Amino acid sequence: MQRVIVIIPTYNEAGNIEAVCKALSKVFKQLRHYDTHILFVDDNSPDGTAKIIQQAMKKSSQVHLLSNKHKGGLGHAYKKGMIYSLEKLKADIVFEFDADLSHDPTKIPQMLAKLEEGSDLVLASRYMKGG
């Protein structure tokens, strides 16, 4: 069973954590032949984002938190999240997502299907037809 990690960088995203967890959990239920997880990479959010993620971790073993002591920016968070996903969580497949649901979680099954068909890399875009 392949392990899928959805990496979500956060900074002041306290108001979005519950919604993104619910949306991903709903999609994950459709992906029974994958071992699915969410990795939040929090850049020391002053709004308590990490505390809300820790509460979500108590409810689901699929939720993980990597805390950065200092704000390093989006690229830094994704890089740390990918390294952590591959080395610590033993990911086979990684996704990059935004906490505000500007990336559509319902597209994950279609993207995984493309990988199953033999694609090495699948990229989605909000800015092109068929995204």
C-alpha positions in Angstrom: 0.0 0.0 0.0 1.5 3.3 -1.1 1.8 6.1 1.5 0.4 9.5 0.4 1.3 12.6 2.3 -0.5 15.9 1.7 1.9 18.7 2.8 0.3 21.9 3.9 2.4 24.8 5.0 0.8 27.1 7.6 1.2 30.6 8.9 -1.8 32.1 10.7 -4.2 29.5 9.4 -6.0 28.7 12.6 -9.4 29.3 11.0 -8.7 26.9 8.1 -7.4 23.8 9.9 -10.7 22.1 10.7 -12.1 22.7 7.3 -9.1 21.4 5.4 -8.9 18.3 7.6 -12.6 17.5 7.0 -12.3 18.0 3.3 -9.2 15.8 3.0 -10.7 13.2 5.4 -13.7 12.9 3.1 -11.4 12.3 0.1 -9.2 9.9 2.0 -12.2 7.7 2.6 -12.4 7.1 -1.1 -8.8 6.1 -1.3 -8.9 2.8 0.6 -5.9 1.3 -1.2 -3.6 4.1 -0.1 -2.2 5.0 3.3 -3.2 8.7 3.5 -1.8 11.4 5.8 -1.7 15.2 6.2 1.5 16.9 7.2 1.1 20.5 8.4 4.4 22.5 8.4 3.8 25.4 10.7 6.1 28.5 10.7 5.5 29.4 14.4 2.1 31.0 13.7 1.2 33.5 16.4 -2.5 32.8 16.0 -2.3 29.3 17.6 -2.4 27.3 14.4 -0.1 24.6 15.9 -2.4 24.1 18.9 -5.4 23.5 16.6 -3.3 21.1 14.6 -2.3 19.3 17.8 -6.0 18.9 18.6 -6.7 17.5 15.2 -3.8 15.0 15.8 -5.6 13.7 18.9 -8.6 12.9 16.7 -6.8 11.3 13.8 -3.5 9.4 13.4 -3.5 10.7 9.8 -2.6 14.2 10.9 1.0 15.2 11.6 2.8 18.5 12.6 6.3 19.7 11.8 6.9 23.0 13.6 9.5 25.5 12.4 10.9 27.8 15.1 11.1 30.7 12.7 9.1 31.8 9.7 11.0 30.6 6.7 8.4 31.2 3.9 6.4 28.9 1.7 9.3 27.4 -0.3 11.2 26.6 2.9 8.2 25.0 4.5 7.5 22.8 1.4 11.2 21.8 1.3 11.2 20.8 5.0 7.9 19.1 4.6 9.1 17.0 1.6 12.2 15.9 3.4 10.3 15.0 6.5 7.6 13.2 4.5 10.2 11.1 2.6 12.6 10.4 5.5 10.3 10.2 8.6 6.9 9.4 7.3 8.2 7.2 4.4 6.1 8.8 1.7 5.7 7.2 -1.7 3.7 10.1 -3.1 3.6 13.7 -1.9 1.1 16.5 -2.6 1.5 20.2 -2.0 -1.7 21.9 -0.8 -2.8 25.2 0.7 -4.6 25.4 4.0 -7.3 27.7 2.6 -8.7 25.0 0.2 -7.7 27.0 -2.8 -6.4 23.6 -4.0 -9.3 21.2 -4.6 -8.9 18.0 -2.5 -11.5 16.2 -4.7 -8.9 16.3 -7.5 -6.6 13.9 -5.6 -8.2 10.7 -6.8 -7.8 11.9 -10.5 -4.1 12.7 -9.9 -3.5 9.4 -8.2 -5.1 7.7 -11.2 -2.6 9.4 -13.5 0.2 8.0 -11.4 -1.4 4.6 -11.5 -1.4 4.9 -15.3 2.3 5.3 -15.3 2.9 9.0 -15.0 6.0 10.0 -13.0 4.8 13.4 -12.1 1.3 15.0 -12.0 0.9 18.8 -11.9 -2.4 20.6 -11.5 -3.2 24.2 -12.2 -6.2 26.4 -11.4 -5.3 28.5 -14.5 -5.8 26.1 -17.3 -8.8 24.3 -18.8 -9.2 21.0 -17.1 -6.6 22.1 -14.5 
